[in-house]
Amino acid sequence: MSGQRLSPRLRAALAAASDDRVVYDLVGIEAQYDELVRELPGLDVRFAVKACPVDEVLTCLADRGAGFDAASPGEIASALRTGVPVDRIHYGNTVKSDTDIAEAHRLGIRDFATDSLADVTAIAEHAPGSRVFCRLATDGQGALWGLSRKFGCSGQDAVQVLQAAGAAGLTPAGLSLHVGSQQMTTAAWRSAFDSLAEVLTALHRRGIVPDHVNLGGGLPALGYVDRRGSVLEPPLDKIFVVIREGVERLRDLSPAPLAVVMEPGRHLVADHGAIRAHVSRLTERRQPDGTLARWLYLSCGKFNGLYEMDQLGYRLVFPTHSAEYVPAVVAGPTCDSDDAYPSGHPRVRVPAGVASGDPVWVLSAGAYAISYLTQGFNGFRPLPHSATRGGT
Ligand SMILES: Cc1ncc(COP(=O)(O)O)c(C=O)c1O
C-alpha cells in the first residue's frame, strides 16, 4: 500500500506551501480508490462525504466512478455538485428531521438509511415510495471509534422495521452496518457478516428479499500512530479476504442478485492528505509533579485540523531540521487544555533547534480534518486547503 509513505506529489505541495493549509494528493486518492475496487471487485463505493467534504476530492472520486453516502441535505448538495447522478447518492444518516427528509426527497434522493419505526413513518410521509435500508447495530469492538450506541437496531427489530416499510409503501431494499471507524480486527468483519446472514435469512422467510447490503465504513488508514506511540498496522489484506468471503456467503444465500455497497471514508483520503503547519514555540516548563517537560506548540491542533488527537498520534516531519531530537508533549495553539495529546500519550521526538515559525508537516491528516474545523475558535482562522496532482 502506498498510503504509509509521503508521496513525492504531497511532499512537493507541502514544501511549496508558504502558509498553513491542508493539502490533498488527488492522484493518491484515485490510486487508493482503484486499489479498493481491485480488492473488492463489483463493489459499489459510496464515499462518506463527512470524511472529506472538499469539492476537488469529491469530484475526483465521482470521476473515478464513486457515488456518495450523505449525512444531511447539505452533504447531498455537495455530492450533487460533482455531477454524479442522484441515484448514486444515498441518505446514510439514520437521524433526520421531517424537513431533512423532505429536502433530500426534493433534491432527488430515493435511498434512505433507517433504524426505527418512527423514522420509517417519517420517510413514508415525506419521501413517499422511496427505498430504505435498515442499519444493524454493532458493538464497535476493535475500532478506534466504535459507533455502537447511537445507531442501528437488533436483527429482530430490523425485520419489523423493514416489514413496516413495505406496509407503508416504501421498498425494503437493504441492510447496512458500520463496524466502527478505523476498525483494526478481522473478527469485527466476521461478526458483521454473521449478523447480515442471519437477518437476511429471517427476511427471506418473510418474503422480503433485499437487493443490497451496505457494509458501511470502517476500513482503516495505514499511516496512523496510536495513543501509545506505536504505528498502527491494521490487517488490511486479511480484512479484504474476510469481506470477499462474506460477500460470497451472502450472495449464496440470497434468492436474487445482491449488490454490495460500501461507504469508506478515512481509508480513501486519510493517507493522501497532510497539513502544512508551523511551530508556534518549543518551551520547557516544570510540571505539577516537579519534573521538567518540553512542550511543542503547533499552529494547528484539536480545534484546527487535528480533532482526532484524542485517539491518534500523527507523524510529524520537520523539513528544515534533521538532528538532535528531544522528547516533547505536542499541543495545539489555543488557550484550551484539551488542545493537546492526552496525558499518557508518549512524548514525541522533535528537533531541539526548532524555532517559532518553522514549518511542520502533519502526515495522514486527510480524513476528518476539514469537516471538524471549528469556526475560528480562539480566533484561529479555519485552515484553508488545496489539492494537487503534482507537476504544478
Ligand atoms: C454512516 C457512515 N458511513 C460511513 C462512515 C465513514 O466511516 P469511516 O471513515 O470509518 O470509513 C461513517 C463515519 O462516521 C458513517 O457514519
The ligand as an SDF file (V2000), in Angstrom:
LIG
                    3D

 16 16  0  0  0  0  0  0  0  0999 V2000
  -22.9530    6.0170    8.0390 C   0  0  0  0  0  0  0  0  0  0  0  0
  -21.4810    6.1550    7.9030 C   0  0  0  0  0  0  0  0  0  0  0  0
  -20.8730    5.6080    6.8300 N   0  0  0  0  0  0  0  0  0  0  0  0
  -19.5470    5.7200    6.6340 C   0  0  0  0  0  0  0  0  0  0  0  0
  -18.7570    6.4020    7.5250 C   0  0  0  0  0  0  0  0  0  0  0  0
  -17.2820    6.5010    7.2460 C   0  0  0  0  0  0  0  0  0  0  0  0
  -16.5810    5.7910    8.1590 O   0  0  0  0  0  0  0  0  0  0  0  0
  -15.0120    5.5780    8.0330 P   0  0  0  0  0  0  0  0  0  0  0  0
  -14.3920    6.9170    7.9200 O   0  0  0  0  0  0  0  0  0  0  0  0
  -14.6470    4.8240    9.2310 O   0  0  0  0  0  0  0  0  0  0  0  0
  -14.7860    4.7620    6.7850 O   0  0  0  0  0  0  0  0  0  0  0  0
  -19.3140    6.9520    8.6760 C   0  0  0  0  0  0  0  0  0  0  0  0
  -18.4630    7.6200    9.6650 C   0  0  0  0  0  0  0  0  0  0  0  0
  -18.8460    8.0240   10.7390 O   0  0  0  0  0  0  0  0  0  0  0  0
  -20.7200    6.8390    8.8620 C   0  0  0  0  0  0  0  0  0  0  0  0
  -21.3270    7.4000    9.9240 O   0  0  0  0  0  0  0  0  0  0  0  0
  1  2  1  0
  2  3  1  0
  2 15  2  0
  3  4  2  0
  4  5  1  0
  5  6  1  0
  5 12  2  0
  6  7  1  0
  7  8  1  0
  8  9  2  0
  8 10  1  0
  8 11  1  0
 12 13  1  0
 12 15  1  0
 13 14  2  0
 15 16  1  0
M  END
$$$$
